[in-house]
């Protein structure tokens, strides 16, 4: 019983620390009051967290967690006032996970992890822990801190609702689910439900830019409408994947990504092989930044999925990101939550089509609807520079001419 209480105390303390670190708050100094506390090195802590992560990824653990979410997630809502039942459910969750982890990795390892959590978070605050270690810390956060636990339940609820939705993303009559991204699942869910083939009106068809724009009023919100852009790219889809996809290193991609308006892009954190947080430095004239409410620098989270919705294709979602609060935002200036799909042009194998979805206020802004096309012409500019790059020349032959490489 004494050992169990010690583990409970350790897990709660570690969870609070992990939760505070995850939301970017100023952490208070915590110390586990246990005799013989072990000071862990970062390497040893990583190893223990990896063991913990493997236990979390086991089929039985995942199944038990999913069963728990399915049982209780409908009890949670977005209201600020917390219901009494939330505490009861959180306590039951702590008991469940604590028991499974103790059985899987042993009491000694759990105590070592919890006692070393504060030093580990401090030592790795400027680095990128592996995806499995991050998941282990997230589990501890959900156990030890109620706010993190409630956030997980709300996210799982939205995830299940969106997965079950009949209004999946539809392009040329083919449906698939939009990639999920925590923090902006409501918006992604709306884009997903809105994207059927009915109710769209053609706003503009720019033959020169080869971009079309369709718009559709939200069925549930009179103040909101949706925009669908279709951008024709003069390259086959496999080349476009190299141009826009995660398999090309960022430092190489800067040769065609940077422009007069985008000074630099820097990888801040990699959550997984296809999940990135990036800092983008802009160089718009002051009046443009003022009108667009654009900061000179901002962060974006981009989550990609290759070979989806079909082999050879690619999808991604992007959202403005608050690095301090560690969460996605709905909008920053003209930057907002967007869903993209890259697919072959069925009429020409040497071309491909990039489809993008975003939402807009029903009340029109200072940019006329027809001019919105100009804000999404950058993929075509990137494609042109890509075909002049050294990367293109070495892989596909030809090209390699002078490009607008900034600082190169």
VENHU-V610121 format. One record per pair of residues at least 6 apart in sequence whose C-alpha atoms are under 6 Angstrom apart, sorted by sequence separation. I is the first residue (numbers start at 1). J is the second residue. D is the distance in whole Angstrom. If there is no record, write none. Layout:
# VENHU-V610121
i = {I:I}
j = {J:J}
d = {D:D}
This chain:
# VENHU-V610121
i = {142:169:218:242:270:307:308:321:330:345:393:142:168:169:205:218:269:307:321:330:345:393:168:169:204:217:269:306:320:321:344:345:168:204:216:268:305:320:343:344:203:216:268:305:343:390:203:215:267:304:305:342:388:389:202:215:266:304:342:387:388:201:214:266:303:341:388:200:201:214:265:282:303:341:200:213:265:282:302:340:200:213:264:281:302:340:199:212:264:280:301:319:339:212:263:280:301:319:339:385:211:263:279:300:318:338:211:262:279:300:301:318:338:261:262:278:299:300:317:210:261:278:299:317:169:261:277:168:277:316:167:168:170:276:315:167:169:170:276:315:162:275:314:275:314:274:313:274:313:294:293:292:292:94:40:42:53:73:32:50:53:49:73:14:11:14:10:237:236:235:236:237:235:236:234:233:233:232:19:231:18:231:230:15:230:257:15:229:256:229:15:16:228:15:16:228:256:15:227:256:227:12:226:227:226:225:226:225:224:224:225:223:224:223:131:128:131:183:255:204:24:24:23:23}
j = {148:175:224:248:276:313:314:327:336:351:399:149:175:176:212:225:276:314:328:337:352:400:176:177:212:225:277:314:328:329:352:353:177:213:225:277:314:329:352:353:213:226:278:315:353:400:214:226:278:315:316:353:399:400:214:227:278:316:354:399:400:214:227:279:316:354:401:214:215:228:279:296:317:355:215:228:280:297:317:355:216:229:280:297:318:356:216:229:281:297:318:336:356:230:281:298:319:337:357:403:230:282:298:319:337:357:231:282:299:320:321:338:358:282:283:299:320:321:338:232:283:300:321:339:192:284:300:192:301:340:192:193:195:301:340:193:195:196:302:341:189:302:341:303:342:303:342:304:343:333:333:333:334:143:116:120:132:153:115:133:136:133:157:114:114:117:114:344:350:350:351:352:351:352:351:351:352:353:141:353:141:354:354:140:355:382:141:355:382:356:143:144:356:144:145:357:385:145:357:386:358:144:358:359:359:359:360:360:360:361:362:361:362:362:271:269:272:328:405:370:324:325:325:326}
d = {5:5:6:6:5:5:5:6:6:5:5:4:5:5:4:5:6:5:4:6:4:5:5:6:6:4:5:4:6:6:4:6:5:5:6:6:6:5:6:6:6:5:5:5:5:4:5:6:5:6:6:6:4:4:4:5:5:4:5:6:4:5:6:5:5:6:5:6:5:5:6:5:5:5:5:6:5:6:6:6:5:5:6:4:4:4:6:6:5:6:6:6:6:5:5:5:5:4:5:6:6:6:6:6:6:6:5:5:4:4:6:5:5:6:6:5:6:5:6:6:5:5:5:4:5:5:6:5:4:5:6:6:6:6:6:4:5:5:5:4:6:6:6:4:5:6:6:5:5:5:4:5:6:5:5:6:5:5:6:6:5:6:6:5:6:6:5:5:4:5:5:5:5:6:5:6:5:5:5:6:5:5:6:4:5:6:4:6:5:5:6:5:6:4:5:5:5:6:6:5:5:4:6:6:4:6:6:5:6:5:6:6:5:5:6:6:6:5:5:6:5:5:5:5}
